[in-house]
Amino acid sequence: MIFLDAAATTPVRREVIEAMFPFLTNQFGNPSSHHELGEQAAAALAGARAWAAAVLGCHPEELTFTSGGTEADNLALKGIALARRAADPRRNRVVVSAIEHPAIAESAAYLRRVHGFTVDVVPVGPDALVDPAGFARLLHGRPDGGTAGRDVAVASVMYANNEVGTVQDIPALAAAARGLGVPFHTDAVQAAGWLDLDVGALGVSALSLSGHKVGAPKGVGLLYLRGGVPCEPLVHGGGQERGTRSGTENVAFAVALATALRLSDAGRGTAVDHATAVRDRFIDQVLDRVPAARLTGHRTRRLPSVASFCFPGTSGESVLLELERRSIICSSGSACAAGADEPSQVLTAMGVDRAVAQTALRFSFGADATNDALDRAAGELEAAVQRLGSYAAAGTSSRSRRKIQ
């Protein structure tokens, strides 16, 4: 099997398992307990926070461990928006991009539906890039009489897109927001391990991460929240995580996330160089072998680990299943929209026709990807498209093709 769906999840690294194991066994204390076991757990939690903070270039107290990237996104957008509007009722607007992860898009929809916020959506170009100048204009005020950003509670644009891999100019976007006094959040879940996460260099007010994208288990993430940025907690209780997220902390998973972040950051330079070369070779092969293939996302400003395509005239699902039959595991897009049968909102926001958007496939891989494996994948993709095309030409139904596969 060749696994090319690393953007969906990655295997847990052995070093991570070894680091977290003591806190799943003999060092099982509650970090809020005032005895030796509890103090061991509290020390481990503090150490994990410090390790993660070193990667992000922030103070440990600015990090909140969560159950994953989705919770971190929800806490950032809802928490900041509600806290800032409570301080000033005029702050009733939220600005997000048209290609956000559902964790942000649905949080924005919730704020509009339940709390009456106005949600403004920043468009993207055909390469999925947000124009910083256009973003600044939208922040500054709408044509019906804006208020120079004073009505914006929070803005959020993802660092690297989870479907097409396009990387945004986060420092420029954050600077535009900062100039108007607007807190700026970025979903950096896909960026971890591949891009610089230094929050000072990025200029962000908040940043979300997820552990299982970098070799930690599923079920842990974190939110960086710059000191002084208000945030209404979504989970209330005993006041853990400095009151930002109540509930007994998952010490083992916090240690796992911090360990995975340190390992991925330490090897980032070599991993990026290798993956970029493998990715570019794969893209060239696919475009050469499958003439109908269309690369989606920016050609060069993309994650080193993601190559995404549309295949007009085919069934994306059928190609996906045919590749799996050939032991090539990839994705039809994001793995985060459970049961979705609609075309990708990311692709349609980029101007891709809905029918074409339903032919999308995403190939994503880790730093251990090889040219041999990707060469084989390109060859199997070519064969799969040709095979399915021959069935379509012969009038074979989709259901018949499923039986054959």
C-alpha positions in Angstrom: 0.0 0.0 0.0 1.1 3.5 -0.8 -0.5 5.9 1.7 -1.0 9.4 0.1 -3.6 10.8 2.5 -1.3 12.3 5.2 -3.2 15.6 5.2 -6.1 13.6 6.7 -3.9 12.0 9.4 -0.5 10.6 10.1 0.7 7.6 12.1 1.8 8.2 15.7 5.6 8.4 15.9 7.4 5.9 18.0 9.2 8.6 20.0 5.8 10.2 20.7 4.4 6.9 22.0 7.4 6.4 24.3 7.1 10.0 25.6 3.4 9.7 26.5 3.5 6.1 27.7 4.4 6.9 31.4 1.4 9.2 31.7 -0.9 6.4 30.5 0.5 4.0 33.1 2.2 4.6 36.4 2.3 8.4 36.3 -1.5 8.7 35.9 -2.1 11.6 38.4 -4.5 14.5 37.9 -2.5 17.7 37.5 -4.9 19.5 39.8 -4.2 17.1 42.7 -1.9 18.3 45.5 0.1 15.1 46.0 3.1 13.5 44.4 1.3 11.8 41.5 -0.6 15.0 40.8 2.6 17.1 41.0 4.3 14.8 38.5 1.4 15.2 36.1 1.4 19.0 36.6 5.2 19.1 36.0 4.7 17.1 32.8 1.9 19.3 31.6 4.0 22.4 32.3 7.0 20.9 30.4 4.8 20.0 27.4 3.5 23.6 27.3 7.0 24.9 27.4 8.2 22.6 24.6 5.3 23.7 22.4 5.8 27.3 23.2 9.5 27.0 22.1 8.3 25.9 18.7 5.8 28.7 18.4 8.1 31.4 19.9 5.5 32.4 22.5 5.1 32.3 26.3 3.8 29.0 27.7 0.9 30.8 29.4 -0.4 31.8 25.9 -1.1 28.1 25.0 -4.3 26.2 25.7 -4.4 22.4 25.0 -7.6 21.3 23.3 -9.1 18.1 22.0 -7.9 19.0 18.4 -7.8 21.6 15.7 -11.6 21.8 15.4 -12.0 22.8 19.1 -9.1 25.2 18.9 -10.7 26.9 15.8 -14.1 27.1 17.6 -12.5 28.5 20.7 -10.6 31.1 18.8 -13.4 32.4 16.6 -16.3 32.1 19.0 -14.3 33.0 22.1 -12.7 36.1 20.7 -15.8 37.3 18.9 -18.1 36.9 22.0 -15.5 38.5 24.4 -14.9 41.5 22.2 -18.5 42.2 21.5 -19.3 41.9 25.2 -16.7 44.7 25.8 -18.0 46.8 22.9 -21.4 46.0 21.3 -20.3 47.7 18.1 -18.0 44.8 17.4 -20.6 42.7 15.6 -18.7 41.6 12.5 -16.6 38.6 11.7 -14.4 38.3 8.6 -13.3 34.9 7.2 -12.0 33.6 3.9 -14.1 31.7 1.4 -11.9 28.6 1.7 -11.8 28.1 5.5 -12.0 24.6 7.1 -15.5 23.7 8.3 -14.4 24.3 11.9 -14.1 28.0 11.1 -16.9 28.3 8.5 -19.4 26.6 10.7 -18.3 28.6 13.7 -18.9 31.8 11.8 -22.3 30.5 10.7 -23.1 29.8 14.3 -22.1 33.3 15.4 -24.4 34.7 12.7 -27.4 32.4 13.4 -27.4 32.3 17.2 -25.7 35.6 18.2 -26.6 37.9 15.3 -23.1 38.6 14.1 -22.5 39.8 10.5 -20.2 37.5 8.6 -18.2 38.9 5.7 -16.4 36.4 3.5 -13.1 37.3 1.7 -13.1 35.9 -1.8 -10.1 34.0 -3.3 -8.6 33.9 -6.8 -8.5 30.8 -9.0 -5.3 29.8 -7.2 -7.0 30.0 -3.8 -5.0 33.0 -2.7 -6.5 35.8 -0.6 -5.5 39.2 -1.8 -4.1 41.1 1.2 -5.2 44.5 -0.2 -8.8 43.2 -0.7 -8.7 41.7 2.8 -7.7 45.1 4.2 -10.5 46.9 2.3 -13.1 44.5 3.6 -11.8 44.9 7.2 -11.8 48.7 6.8 -15.4 48.8 6.0 -18.1 47.7 3.6 -19.5 50.0 0.9 -22.7 50.7 2.9 -20.7 52.6 5.5 -17.9 50.8 7.3 -16.2 52.0 10.4 -12.5 51.5 9.8 -12.5 48.1 11.3 -14.0 49.2 14.6 -17.0 46.9 14.1 -14.9 43.8 13.4 -14.6 41.4 16.4 -12.2 38.9 14.8 -10.8 37.9 11.4 -9.5 34.4 10.4 -7.7 33.2 7.3 -6.2 29.7 7.2 -2.4 29.4 6.8 -2.4 26.5 4.3 -5.5 25.1 2.7 -6.3 21.5 3.6 -7.7 20.6 0.2 -5.5 22.3 -2.4 -2.5 23.2 -0.3 -2.3 26.9 -1.2 -0.2 28.9 1.4 -1.4 32.4 2.3 0.7 35.4 3.0 -0.2 35.4 6.7 2.2 38.1 7.8 0.7 40.6 5.3 -2.9 39.6 6.3 -2.1 39.8 10.0 -0.5 43.2 9.5 -3.6 44.5 7.8 -5.8 43.4 10.7 -3.3 44.6 13.3 -3.3 48.1 11.7 -7.0 48.3 12.4 -6.9 46.8 15.9 -8.6 43.6 14.8 -7.4 40.3 16.4 -6.3 37.9 13.6 -6.5 34.1 13.9 -5.0 31.5 11.5 -5.8 27.8 11.3 -2.3 26.4 11.0 -3.3 22.7 11.3 -2.0 21.8 7.8 1.1 24.1 8.2 2.6 22.3 11.2 5.7 20.4 10.3 6.1 22.2 6.9 5.9 26.0 7.5 7.3 28.4 10.1 5.0 28.5 13.1 6.8 31.4 14.9 3.8 33.5 16.0 5.9 36.7 16.3 7.1 36.4 12.7 3.6 35.6 11.5 2.1 38.5 13.5 -1.0 36.6 14.5 -3.2 37.0 17.6 -4.3 33.4 17.6 -3.2 30.2 16.0 -4.7 26.6 16.0 -2.9 23.3 15.7 -3.8 19.6 15.7 -1.6 16.8 16.9 -2.6 14.0 14.5 -1.2 15.9 11.5 2.3 15.8 12.9 2.6 12.3 14.4 0.7 12.7 17.7 -2.6 10.8 18.4 -6.0 12.0 17.3 -7.8 13.9 20.0 -5.3 16.6 21.0 -4.6 20.1 19.7 -3.7 23.6 21.0 -4.7 27.2 20.6 -2.1 30.0 20.9 -3.8 33.1 22.2 -1.6 36.2 22.5 -1.6 37.7 25.9 -4.2 40.5 26.3 -6.5 39.1 23.6 -9.9 38.4 25.3 -11.5 35.1 24.9 -14.8 33.8 26.3 -14.4 30.1 27.2 -16.7 27.6 25.5 -16.3 25.0 28.3 -16.9 26.0 31.9 -16.1 24.2 35.0 -13.0 24.1 37.3 -11.0 26.8 35.5 -8.2 24.7 34.1 -6.0 26.0 31.4 -6.0 29.4 33.1 -9.8 29.6 32.8 -9.8 29.2 29.0 -10.8 25.6 28.9 -12.1 23.8 31.9 -11.8 20.1 32.5 -9.1 17.7 33.7 -6.2 18.0 31.3 -5.1 15.1 29.1 -1.5 15.1 30.2 -0.4 12.1 28.1 -1.7 13.7 24.9 -0.3 17.1 25.7 3.1 15.5 26.1 2.5 13.7 22.8 1.6 16.8 20.9 4.6 18.8 22.3 7.0 15.9 21.5 5.6 15.6 17.9 5.9 19.4 17.4 9.5 19.4 18.5 10.4 16.5 16.3 8.7 17.9 13.2 10.1 21.3 13.7 13.6 20.0 14.2 13.5 18.1 10.9 11.5 20.7 9.0 14.2 22.0 6.7 15.3 18.7 5.3 11.7 17.5 5.1 10.5 20.5 3.1 13.4 20.2 0.6 12.8 16.6 0.0 9.0 16.7 -0.1 9.0 19.7 -2.5 11.2 17.9 -5.0 9.0 14.7 -4.8 5.8 16.8 -5.1 7.0 18.7 -8.1 8.1 15.6 -9.9 4.7 13.9 -9.1 2.8 17.0 -10.4 4.8 17.0 -13.6 4.2 13.3 -14.1 0.4 13.5 -13.5 0.0 16.4 -15.9 2.1 14.6 -18.5 0.5 11.2 -18.2 -3.2 12.4 -17.8 -3.7 15.2 -20.3 -7.2 16.0 -18.9 -5.8 16.6 -15.3 -6.0 20.1 -13.9 -3.8 21.1 -11.0 -5.8 22.9 -8.3 -4.3 25.5 -6.0 -1.2 27.7 -6.5 1.5 26.1 -8.6 4.4 27.0 -6.2 2.9 28.7 -3.2 1.6 25.4 -1.8 2.4 22.9 0.9 5.4 20.8 0.0 3.3 17.7 0.8 0.1 18.3 -1.2 -0.7 17.8 -4.9 -4.4 18.2 -5.9 -6.1 17.7 -9.2 -9.4 17.7 -11.0 -10.0 15.2 -13.7 -12.9 16.6 -15.9 -14.9 13.9 -17.6 -14.3 11.3 -14.9 -16.0 10.3 -11.7 -13.7 11.4 -8.8 -15.2 8.7 -6.6 -14.6 6.0 -9.2 -11.0 7.0 -9.7 -10.5 7.0 -5.9 -11.9 3.5 -5.6 -9.9 2.2 -8.6 -6.8 3.6 -7.0 -7.6 2.0 -3.7 -8.0 -1.3 -5.6 -4.5 -0.8 -6.9 -3.3 -0.1 -3.3 -2.9 3.7 -3.7 -4.7 5.5 -0.8 -5.6 9.1 -1.4 -8.6 11.4 -0.8 -11.3 13.0 -2.8 -10.7 16.2 -0.8 -10.9 17.1 2.9 -11.6 14.2 5.3 -13.3 16.6 7.6 -16.8 16.9 6.1 -18.3 13.6 7.1 -20.7 12.1 4.6 -20.4 15.1 2.3 -21.7 14.5 -1.3 -21.6 18.1 -2.5 -18.7 19.6 -4.5 -16.0 21.1 -2.5 -16.7 24.7 -1.3 -13.0 25.4 -1.6 -13.0 24.5 -5.3 -16.2 26.3 -6.1 -14.9 29.4 -4.3 -11.9 29.3 -6.6 -14.3 29.4 -9.6 -14.1 25.6 -10.5 -17.3 24.4 -12.1 -19.4 22.2 -9.7 -19.3 19.2 -12.0 -15.5 19.5 -12.4 -15.1 20.0 -8.6 -16.7 16.6 -8.0 -13.8 15.0 -9.9 -11.2 16.3 -7.4 -8.5 14.1 -5.8 -5.9 15.1 -3.2 -2.5 13.3 -2.9 -0.7 14.2 0.4 2.3 12.6 1.9 4.9 12.8 4.7 8.6 13.4 4.7 9.3 9.8 4.0 7.7 9.8 0.6 9.9 8.5 -2.2 10.1 9.2 -5.9 9.6 5.5 -6.5 6.3 5.4 -4.6 5.0 8.6 -6.3 6.2 7.4 -9.7 4.1 4.2 -9.2 1.2 6.3 -8.0 1.3 8.4 -11.1 1.4 5.3 -13.3 -1.5 3.7 -11.5 -3.5 7.0 -11.7 -2.9 7.0 -15.5 -4.1 3.4 -15.8 -7.1 4.0 -13.5 -8.3 7.0 -15.6 -7.8 5.2 -18.8 -9.6 2.1 -17.5 -12.6 4.1 -16.3 -12.6 6.1 -19.5 -12.9 2.9 -21.5 -15.9 1.8 -19.5 -17.5 5.2 -19.9 -17.0 5.0 -23.6 -18.5 1.6 -23.7 -21.5 2.9 -21.8 -20.8 0.9 -18.6 -22.8 2.2 -15.7 -21.3 3.6 -12.5 -22.8 0.7 -10.6 -21.3 -1.8 -12.9 -17.9 -0.2 -12.5 -18.3 -0.5 -8.7 -18.8 -4.2 -9.0 -15.8 -4.6 -11.2 -13.7 -2.7 -8.7 
